[in-house]
Amino acid sequence: MAKNSDTYFDLYNLPDEIINLVFQRCTFMDISPIMLSCKRFKNIVDKHRSNLPKASLKHLQIEHRVIHDNIVTDAYSVIMRYDVKGVGEKGLYSKTFNKYNCKESEIALYINSCTWEGVENVQIIIRKKSNVLNLITPLLNSLPNHSIKTLFLHVEGKNMRHSLDNFLSSLRNVKDMFINKLCLCNDNIGFQGKMNISNLEKIEVLECDCTYYCNEQFALPVYHMNKGHFSMFLCVNDTNFKMKLINAAAEEYVNDIEHYKQDFIAISELNPSIFHEIDIIMTKNGLKYEPNFEDQATNCSFCHLMIAKDDEEFWNVIEDSRKQHLIVSIVALHRTSKVVCSIWNR
């Protein structure tokens, strides 16, 4: 290598056969570190990027970098785990790609250099206005059958609602969804997208400054689309929404009596007046119910609503609790720091 050269590798005189061999065996993530130190190689890669084999993405983690004094930078840390084909008879093997101080333009290159059909875990932490969700959304929209086992989402920042709408609308098969924080900076407009999530087993919203966005426009449509039968943990202090949740559970019970799976609804600050609303819901759906109170701890008491469609089924519920007729259990959480409303399928 010539003295004072700005490259670490002398690729100028390499024959095409060797360069082509590199492209056949390497993915973009494999060779991207070399691009930083070799302009010649970068030019070659840019020219032939479309011919590079794509890795099968399994795990994606993108997070805004935070430096001293909690200052959020414009850079991201990116971790990607992906499968690549071995040489000869060797099967797939897993590799990990890490990069800190990553720009949005670089993220676009990385995520577009992978196939997304087999993605299992996605973790996105955005702490201010960002274009990352807009980079991922088209990829998910192009895959009608993608399946994500776990989605961890943390979004805060101004003017992020539209990006979040589109991203959530692009989701298809998701097993577990954890929303660690959702702060759209006083944007009180509800979710405006079309819900397409199926096969859901759990939703948890741990912190949310815009509960209307999550509850009315997001959680209820997801519940109906999946016909209940999954765990839900939401931040909520709206009594009206709590009743809508109970009403949704009652409707699913009536409409799907043969295949109904028991739901468990937990709401905070149980007020006796709530039973007036419950009476209306049960009467409307032709259901019988009887509350059964049970103190479990100093800060928690349960009220099991034993519900069935007629007298015969009702007594079967009382005599055999294993029968799938117990639709709702209300738990009153007293003196808790957080106001929560949950559905758990136990």
KAFENWO-V628477 format. One record per residue. N is the residue number from 1. PSI is psi in whole degrees, 0 to 359 (* if undefined). OMEGA is omega as a letter, one per 20 degrees, with the letter a starting at -180 (* if undefined). Layout:
# KAFENWO-V628477
N:PSI:OMEGA
N:PSI:OMEGA
This chain:
# KAFENWO-V628477
1:136:a
2:149:r
3:145:a
4:15:r
5:147:a
6:14:r
7:156:r
8:342:a
9:134:r
10:92:a
11:3:a
12:325:a
13:8:r
14:137:r
15:156:a
16:328:a
17:319:a
18:317:r
19:318:r
20:325:r
21:321:r
22:315:a
23:330:a
24:333:a
25:346:a
26:147:r
27:172:a
28:322:r
29:329:a
30:320:a
31:352:a
32:324:r
33:327:r
34:327:a
35:330:a
36:334:a
37:3:a
38:106:a
39:323:a
40:313:a
41:323:r
42:317:r
43:321:r
44:316:a
45:316:r
46:325:a
47:327:a
48:16:a
49:323:a
50:340:a
51:353:a
52:139:r
53:144:a
54:139:r
55:155:r
56:105:a
57:134:r
58:318:a
59:130:r
60:128:r
61:119:r
62:128:a
63:132:r
64:134:r
65:138:r
66:127:r
67:193:a
68:150:a
69:26:r
70:36:r
71:123:r
72:123:a
73:176:r
74:357:a
75:164:a
76:155:r
77:136:a
78:130:r
79:127:r
80:129:r
81:134:a
82:159:r
83:140:r
84:156:a
85:139:r
86:171:r
87:140:r
88:233:a
89:359:r
90:141:a
91:206:r
92:147:r
93:154:a
94:143:r
95:159:a
96:135:r
97:128:r
98:141:r
99:134:r
100:162:a
101:46:a
102:135:r
103:161:r
104:322:a
105:324:r
106:321:r
107:319:r
108:319:r
109:317:a
110:310:a
111:335:r
112:355:r
113:11:a
114:156:r
115:146:a
116:2:a
117:326:a
118:16:a
119:136:a
120:316:a
121:131:r
122:126:r
123:119:a
124:122:r
125:108:a
126:124:a
127:359:r
128:179:a
129:132:a
130:158:r
131:7:a
132:315:a
133:324:r
134:336:r
135:325:a
136:326:a
137:312:a
138:326:r
139:316:r
140:323:r
141:329:a
142:353:a
143:95:a
144:341:a
145:21:r
146:151:a
147:117:r
148:123:r
149:313:a
150:127:r
151:120:r
152:121:a
153:132:r
154:111:a
155:125:r
156:145:a
157:159:r
158:149:r
159:37:r
160:354:a
161:316:a
162:318:r
163:320:r
164:319:r
165:307:a
166:321:a
167:312:r
168:326:r
169:336:a
170:348:a
171:143:r
172:270:r
173:110:r
174:131:a
175:302:a
176:131:r
177:122:r
178:114:r
179:102:a
180:318:r
181:139:r
182:107:a
183:100:a
184:23:r
185:62:r
186:21:r
187:101:a
188:5:r
189:138:a
190:175:r
191:128:a
192:0:a
193:183:r
194:125:a
195:128:a
196:13:a
197:128:r
198:171:r
199:27:a
200:138:r
201:337:a
202:137:r
203:132:r
204:128:r
205:108:a
206:324:r
207:128:a
208:123:r
209:359:a
210:70:a
211:329:r
212:321:r
213:314:a
214:316:a
215:291:a
216:314:a
217:346:a
218:303:a
219:314:a
220:313:r
221:322:r
222:319:r
223:312:a
224:320:a
225:324:a
226:5:r
227:44:a
228:219:r
229:23:r
230:167:a
231:137:r
232:130:r
233:112:a
234:150:r
235:118:a
236:141:r
237:18:a
238:112:a
239:323:a
240:319:r
241:322:r
242:318:a
243:325:r
244:326:r
245:315:r
246:319:r
247:319:r
248:318:r
249:319:r
250:318:a
251:319:r
252:324:r
253:315:a
254:319:a
255:340:a
256:48:a
257:325:a
258:326:a
259:19:a
260:136:r
261:136:a
262:133:r
263:152:r
264:114:a
265:127:r
266:123:r
267:151:a
268:163:r
269:61:a
270:119:a
271:133:a
272:331:a
273:345:a
274:334:a
275:337:r
276:318:r
277:322:r
278:321:r
279:315:a
280:315:a
281:315:a
282:320:r
283:317:a
284:323:a
285:6:r
286:35:a
287:149:r
288:145:r
289:159:r
290:126:r
291:142:r
292:105:a
293:145:a
294:118:r
295:127:a
296:327:a
297:176:a
298:334:a
299:16:a
300:135:r
301:146:a
302:146:r
303:105:a
304:124:r
305:107:a
306:112:a
307:140:r
308:172:a
309:336:r
310:176:a
311:318:a
312:313:r
313:324:a
314:316:r
315:331:r
316:324:r
317:313:a
318:321:a
319:332:a
320:99:a
321:350:r
322:345:r
323:148:a
324:56:r
325:346:r
326:106:a
327:322:a
328:133:r
329:126:a
330:129:r
331:127:r
332:119:r
333:116:a
334:142:r
335:43:r
336:155:a
337:334:a
338:145:r
339:119:a
340:156:r
341:128:a
342:154:r
343:126:r
344:130:r
345:111:a
346:*:*
